[in-house]
Amino acid sequence: LNAGRFEVWTNKRVHLEGFALFRRNFILDIHEADEPDTCRWCDLDSTGAERIIRRICSLVVTFGMTLLSILTLPLIRVHINTIFYSVILSTYNIIIPLVVQAMVSFEKHPDEGDKQQSLYINIAL
């Protein structure tokens, strides 16, 4: 009874028999339910627009911090000295993940998997 996303989306029932189809015509998109521990119950009432706006704000802050480090680090290395450069680089490496974690906790996520995905995207940026 396995059907991929493409088969569900196009209702392509090539390898499925009639008893596995809804009303013998439609493939249902069925997923295993998340465990109750992974659901973020306080964030379930948030709308999709609210989640998208918060995620965009988080990405803008992350991108801004990355851009700031990209612009300031070469200037510090050339115009000041390499010791101060290494201290600032280490500071950025400590502060950016902490700020990203705080921003991700500001976002609303329906489950822990979505939260971890957002955290990964922000840190990888």
Buried (B, 14 or more C-beta within 10 A) or exposed (E): EEBEEEBBEEEEBEEBEEEBBEEEEEBEEEEEEEEEEEBBEEBEEBEEEEBEEBBEEBBEBBEEBBEEBEEBBEEBBEEEEEEEBEEBBEEBEEEBEEBBEEBBEEBBBBBBEBBEEBBEBBEEE
